[in-house]
Amino acid sequence: DGLQSEYNHAIKNSDIFVCLFFTKVGKYTEEEFEVAFGQYKETNKPLIYTYFKDAPVSIESITDEINSLLRFREKLKSLGHYRTVYKDTGDLQYQFKMQLQKFLDTGM
């Protein structure tokens, strides 16, 4: 609990929730997503953005933790939640800017 319960409380009171993934999904990150998704289903807030980095990975650095990423991607698909793929920091900034612009354009 401790700090994690404070993080979860902050997520419930947020307007936007952003997750970044590369080679694994940590248990606390997944918990935070669950909190955000549950809150969204109840109140339509926070908006949830999930970004997955698409970049080369050394075969030697791959561990069983990659399975957490694969499971989480399937979970998002089953929830009907769309993820965004980005190549580098500049692409991430561009993708996020475009998604925020769509939000602003809808007048929400």
Buried (B, 14 or more C-beta within 10 A) or exposed (E): EEEEEEBBEEBBEBEBBBBEBEBBBEEEBBBBBEBBBEBBEEEEBBBBBBBBBEEEEEEEEEEEEBEBBEEBBEBBEEEEBEBBEBEEEEBBEEBBEEBEEEBEEEEE
